[in-house]
Amino acid sequence: MATDIPISTEPDTEVVSKRSKPTSRSMLIWRRLRSTPRFWVGGILLAFFVLFALFGNTINIYSPTD
């Protein structure tokens, strides 16, 4: 029992235009990290240590030889 149902081989323009772009693995990881507070706390602490290592001598009130 065969039924004659028309099948379109043309892509539907509405469906194609609504598809989102495929996201890369790095973008998915970045999105996930951005949403976690631990990432931000760790990043701020790391930035603090790096800045203190670079500019620590300018903040210090004693000379290294004292």
Backbone torsions as a table, in degrees:
resi	resn	phi	psi	omega
1	MET	NA	102.9	-178.4
2	ALA	-102.1	134.3	175.7
3	THR	-111.5	143.0	-179.4
4	ASP	-94.6	90.9	177.9
5	ILE	-104.2	124.7	180.0
6	PRO	-69.6	129.2	179.4
7	ILE	-116.2	124.3	-179.7
8	SER	-91.5	131.8	177.1
9	THR	-97.4	-2.5	177.8
10	GLU	-81.2	138.4	177.0
11	PRO	-69.3	139.6	179.8
12	ASP	-74.1	123.8	-174.6
13	THR	-67.0	-31.9	179.3
14	GLU	-67.8	-42.0	-178.7
15	VAL	-69.6	-39.7	-178.8
16	VAL	-66.7	-40.4	-177.1
17	SER	-72.9	-24.4	-178.8
18	LYS	-86.3	-11.3	179.5
19	ARG	-68.4	140.2	177.0
20	SER	-85.5	160.3	179.0
21	LYS	-66.9	145.0	174.9
22	PRO	-67.2	132.7	-178.0
23	THR	-94.5	145.0	-178.9
24	SER	-80.2	166.1	-179.5
25	ARG	-63.9	-40.2	-179.9
26	SER	-65.9	-35.1	177.9
27	MET	-67.5	-39.0	177.5
28	LEU	-65.2	-40.4	178.6
29	ILE	-65.6	-43.9	179.9
30	TRP	-61.9	-41.6	178.4
31	ARG	-61.9	-40.5	-179.4
32	ARG	-69.6	-41.0	179.2
33	LEU	-66.1	-39.6	-179.3
34	ARG	-59.8	-28.9	-175.1
35	SER	-87.3	-4.5	-178.9
36	THR	-102.0	132.3	179.5
37	PRO	-66.9	-30.6	179.7
38	ARG	-60.7	-36.0	178.0
39	PHE	-62.2	-45.1	-178.2
40	TRP	-69.1	-39.8	178.2
41	VAL	-64.3	-45.8	178.3
42	GLY	-63.0	-40.1	178.8
43	GLY	-65.7	-39.8	178.6
44	ILE	-67.7	-42.4	177.1
45	LEU	-62.7	-43.3	178.3
46	LEU	-62.1	-43.3	178.3
47	ALA	-63.2	-39.7	177.8
48	PHE	-61.2	-47.0	-179.2
49	PHE	-64.7	-39.5	179.5
50	VAL	-66.5	-44.3	179.6
51	LEU	-65.5	-38.9	178.6
52	PHE	-67.3	-36.4	178.1
53	ALA	-67.6	-36.1	-179.3
54	LEU	-77.4	-41.1	-172.9
55	PHE	-116.1	18.6	-177.9
56	GLY	-64.7	-35.9	-179.9
57	ASN	-65.9	-30.6	-179.2
58	THR	-74.9	-24.6	-179.5
59	ILE	-88.5	-24.4	-175.2
60	ASN	-65.5	133.8	-179.0
61	ILE	-91.1	-16.4	178.6
62	TYR	-106.5	146.9	177.0
63	SER	-78.9	155.4	-178.3
64	PRO	-64.5	-20.4	-178.9
65	THR	-88.6	-10.3	179.6
66	ASP	-77.7	NA	NA
